[in-house]
Amino acid sequence: MQPLQAILFKLGAVAVFVTMQALIKSTSSHIPAGEAVFFRSFFALPIIIGWLAMRKELSTGFKTESVMNHFWRGIIGTTAMGLGFAALRYLPLPEVTAVGYATPIFIVIFAAMFLNEQVRLFRFASVAVGLIGVMVVMAPRLSVGEEGIATDHALGAMLALTSAVCAALAQVFIRKMTKTETTSSIVFWFSITATLLSLVTIYWGWSMPTPTEWLVLVTAGLLGGVGQILLTSSYRLGDASLVAPFDYASMIFSVGIGFFFFAEVPLPSTLAGAGIVIAAGIVIILRERQLGLERTKGRKAVSPGGK
């Protein structure tokens, strides 16, 4: 394990992904979310393929035990990405980031529902606190004022929340897939399926990008590939419980980019709600680590004969 290098890779991944989101947001008034997903996925492929080839894992990336598992995971993950990109059109970058912090909260819920994982009182309470934080973030966008609910903002909030739900479902699906699939194949086949699935949205209309938008979207795709490599490398070099909390550094990056490039000032409720969700998320991460250690000790305590 190389903890310092793992943390640096994770921070690099977070910075790259937030920058990618900002690039997508800058084109969102003209480029549909489905089209943005295509650029993000297709232009990430050369980076991912080159990385797998450099690590001599290209054959591993192609190999799969179940194409259909990748297909279903691709549908869920692509939906999460598309909804997240769509939310960027209607909400400030820090708010989309804050609502996205709900993903680990929903993972605990779905793991209990679909993987039969036990959720005891401690984690249940953390989930409840995290959901309260999400509502604090979303409340100003869903509150009724003199002119009623601001439709665009409410739509953006619901898109971001649904994206977090789909992202959590995708992560739960990946947990099942890791029993038979390698990390290389999961990363590679998701880029393939997301690229192909995004083409379906041509039916609802794509826009011809301007030369500047072409440059921005291609750069976003390349950054997506780089971010995926940095993220994967961070988890190779450090325990998940060590690097996962650094996801929350994305709030710092998104506030900075939002302020300097989009003139966005986060609402106090956004920062307060994000703080609540972050606290709940870190508690869940630490608890997951403790449970993981307990499971490992349990396995070591059992002899090969099961006695």
C-alpha positions in Angstrom: 0.0 0.0 0.0 1.2 3.5 -0.8 -1.3 5.8 1.1 0.2 9.2 0.2 0.3 8.4 -3.5 -3.3 6.9 -3.3 -4.6 10.1 -1.7 -2.9 12.3 -4.4 -4.3 10.1 -7.2 -7.8 10.4 -5.6 -7.5 14.2 -5.3 -6.3 14.4 -8.9 -9.3 12.3 -10.0 -11.7 14.5 -8.1 -10.2 17.7 -9.6 -10.3 16.2 -13.1 -14.0 15.0 -12.8 -15.1 18.4 -11.5 -13.3 20.1 -14.3 -15.0 17.7 -16.7 -18.4 18.6 -15.3 -17.6 22.3 -15.6 -16.8 21.8 -19.3 -20.0 19.9 -19.8 -22.0 22.7 -18.0 -20.4 25.3 -20.2 -22.1 23.7 -23.3 -25.3 22.6 -21.6 -27.5 25.4 -22.9 -26.9 24.2 -26.5 -25.7 20.5 -26.3 -28.3 17.9 -25.0 -27.2 15.7 -22.1 -27.3 12.5 -24.2 -24.9 14.1 -26.7 -22.6 15.1 -23.9 -22.6 11.5 -22.6 -21.5 10.3 -26.0 -18.5 12.7 -26.1 -17.6 11.9 -22.5 -17.7 8.1 -23.2 -16.3 7.9 -26.7 -13.3 10.1 -26.3 -12.5 8.5 -22.9 -11.9 5.2 -24.8 -8.5 6.0 -26.4 -7.2 7.0 -22.9 -8.6 3.8 -21.3 -7.4 1.5 -24.0 -3.9 3.0 -24.0 -3.7 2.7 -20.2 -4.8 -1.0 -20.3 -2.3 -1.7 -23.1 0.5 0.0 -21.1 -0.4 -2.2 -18.1 -0.6 -5.2 -20.4 -4.2 -5.7 -19.3 -5.9 -5.1 -22.6 -6.9 -8.8 -23.0 -8.3 -8.7 -19.5 -10.3 -5.6 -20.3 -11.9 -7.4 -23.3 -12.6 -10.6 -21.4 -16.0 -10.9 -19.6 -18.0 -13.6 -18.0 -21.4 -12.0 -18.8 -22.0 -9.4 -21.5 -25.5 -8.9 -20.2 -24.3 -7.8 -16.8 -22.2 -5.1 -18.4 -25.2 -4.1 -20.5 -27.6 -3.7 -17.5 -24.9 -1.9 -15.5 -24.3 0.3 -18.6 -28.0 1.3 -18.7 -28.0 2.3 -15.1 -24.7 4.0 -15.2 -25.4 5.9 -18.4 -28.7 7.0 -17.1 -27.0 8.4 -13.9 -24.4 10.2 -16.1 -27.0 11.7 -18.4 -29.2 12.9 -15.6 -26.3 14.4 -13.8 -25.2 16.3 -17.0 -28.8 17.4 -17.5 -28.9 18.8 -13.9 -25.9 21.0 -14.7 -28.0 23.0 -17.1 -30.5 24.1 -14.3 -28.4 24.2 -11.1 -25.1 25.7 -10.0 -22.2 23.3 -10.0 -21.8 23.2 -6.2 -25.5 22.2 -5.8 -25.2 19.3 -8.3 -22.1 18.2 -6.5 -23.8 18.4 -3.0 -26.8 16.4 -4.1 -24.4 13.8 -5.7 -23.1 13.2 -2.2 -26.3 11.3 -1.5 -24.9 8.3 -3.6 -23.1 6.6 -0.7 -26.3 7.0 1.4 -28.4 5.3 -1.2 -25.8 2.5 -1.6 -26.4 1.4 2.0 -30.1 1.3 1.3 -29.9 -0.6 -1.9 -27.2 -3.0 -0.6 -29.7 -4.0 2.1 -32.5 -4.4 -0.4 -30.7 -6.2 -3.2 -27.5 -7.8 -1.6 -29.1 -8.7 1.7 -26.5 -6.7 3.7 -27.5 -6.1 7.3 -28.1 -2.4 8.2 -27.9 -2.0 11.9 -29.1 1.0 13.9 -25.8 2.9 13.6 -25.7 2.9 9.8 -29.5 3.4 9.6 -29.1 6.5 11.7 -26.3 7.8 9.5 -28.4 7.2 6.4 -31.3 9.1 8.0 -29.0 12.1 8.8 -27.5 12.0 5.3 -31.0 12.2 3.7 -31.8 15.1 6.0 -28.7 16.8 4.6 -29.9 16.2 1.1 -33.2 17.7 1.8 -31.5 20.8 3.3 -29.6 21.2 0.0 -32.8 20.8 -2.1 -35.3 22.6 0.0 -34.7 26.1 -1.5 -35.2 24.7 -5.0 -38.5 23.0 -4.0 -40.0 25.6 -1.8 -43.0 27.6 -3.0 -42.5 31.3 -3.2 -44.8 34.2 -4.4 -44.4 32.9 -8.0 -44.7 29.2 -7.1 -41.9 26.7 -7.4 -39.1 27.8 -9.8 -39.7 25.0 -12.4 -36.2 24.9 -13.8 -34.5 24.8 -10.4 -36.9 22.1 -9.2 -36.3 20.1 -12.3 -32.6 20.4 -11.8 -32.8 19.3 -8.2 -34.9 16.2 -9.1 -32.6 15.3 -12.0 -29.5 15.5 -9.7 -31.2 13.4 -7.0 -32.4 10.8 -9.5 -28.8 10.7 -10.9 -27.5 10.0 -7.4 -30.1 7.1 -7.0 -29.1 5.6 -10.3 -25.4 6.0 -9.5 -26.0 4.1 -6.2 -27.8 1.3 -8.1 -24.9 1.1 -10.5 -22.4 0.8 -7.6 -24.4 -2.0 -6.0 -24.5 -3.8 -9.4 -20.7 -3.4 -9.6 -20.4 -5.0 -6.2 -22.0 -8.1 -7.6 -20.0 -8.0 -10.8 -16.7 -7.9 -9.0 -17.2 -11.5 -8.1 -16.8 -12.6 -11.7 -15.4 -9.5 -13.5 -12.1 -7.7 -13.4 -11.8 -3.9 -12.8 -10.3 -3.6 -16.2 -13.3 -5.2 -17.9 -15.8 -3.1 -15.9 -14.1 0.1 -16.8 -13.7 -0.8 -20.5 -17.1 -2.2 -21.1 -18.9 0.7 -19.4 -17.2 3.2 -21.8 -18.4 1.0 -24.7 -21.9 0.5 -23.5 -22.3 4.2 -22.5 -21.1 5.3 -26.0 -23.6 3.0 -27.7 -26.5 3.7 -25.4 -26.0 7.5 -25.7 -26.5 7.2 -29.5 -30.2 6.3 -28.8 -30.7 9.9 -27.7 -30.2 11.1 -31.3 -33.9 10.4 -31.7 -34.7 13.3 -29.4 -32.4 15.6 -31.3 -28.7 16.5 -31.1 -27.2 19.8 -31.9 -24.2 20.4 -34.1 -21.4 21.7 -31.8 -19.6 24.9 -32.7 -15.8 24.6 -33.2 -15.3 25.8 -29.6 -17.9 23.3 -28.3 -16.2 20.5 -30.2 -12.9 21.3 -28.4 -14.6 21.6 -25.0 -16.5 18.3 -25.4 -13.6 16.3 -26.7 -11.5 17.7 -23.8 -14.2 16.6 -21.4 -14.1 13.1 -22.8 -10.4 12.9 -22.6 -10.5 14.2 -19.0 -13.1 11.6 -18.2 -10.7 8.8 -19.3 -7.8 10.4 -17.3 -10.1 10.7 -14.2 -11.1 7.1 -14.4 -7.5 6.0 -14.5 -6.5 8.2 -11.6 -9.5 6.9 -9.6 -8.8 3.3 -10.4 -5.1 3.8 -9.5 -6.0 5.4 -6.2 -8.0 2.3 -5.1 -5.2 0.0 -6.3 -2.7 1.9 -4.0 -4.8 2.5 -0.9 -7.7 1.1 1.0 -11.1 2.3 0.0 -11.7 3.6 3.6 -8.6 5.7 3.2 -9.2 7.3 -0.1 -13.1 7.5 -0.3 -13.5 10.5 2.1 -11.4 12.6 -0.3 -14.4 12.5 -2.7 -15.7 15.4 -0.6 -12.9 17.6 -1.7 -15.0 18.0 -4.9 -17.0 20.6 -3.0 -13.9 22.8 -2.7 -13.2 22.5 -6.4 -16.8 23.0 -7.5 -17.3 26.1 -5.4 -14.1 27.6 -6.8 -14.8 26.7 -10.4 -18.5 27.8 -10.0 -17.5 31.1 -8.6 -14.7 32.1 -11.0 -16.1 30.7 -14.2 -19.9 30.8 -13.8 -20.3 33.5 -11.2 -22.1 31.1 -8.9 -22.2 31.7 -5.2 -23.4 28.7 -3.2 -26.5 29.2 -1.0 -25.8 28.8 2.7 -28.3 25.9 2.7 -26.1 24.2 0.1 -23.0 24.4 2.2 -24.9 23.4 5.4 -26.6 20.5 3.8 -23.4 19.3 2.1 -21.7 19.4 5.5 -24.4 17.2 7.0 -24.2 14.7 4.1 -20.4 14.7 4.2 -20.4 13.9 7.9 -22.9 11.1 7.5 -21.0 9.8 4.5 -17.7 9.7 6.4 -19.4 7.9 9.3 -20.7 5.3 6.9 -17.3 4.9 5.3 -15.6 4.3 8.6 -18.3 1.9 9.6 -17.9 0.0 6.4 -14.2 -0.2 7.1 -14.9 -1.6 10.6 -17.3 -4.2 9.2 -14.8 -5.2 6.5 -12.1 -5.8 9.1 -14.5 -7.8 11.2 -15.5 -10.0 8.1 -11.8 -10.5 7.3 -11.0 -11.6 10.9 -14.0 -13.9 10.7 -12.7 -15.5 7.6 -9.2 -16.0 9.0 -10.7 -17.5 12.1 -12.3 -20.3 10.1 -10.0 -23.2 9.0 -10.1 -24.5 5.4 -12.2 -27.4 6.6 -14.8 -25.0 7.9 -14.3 -25.9 11.5 
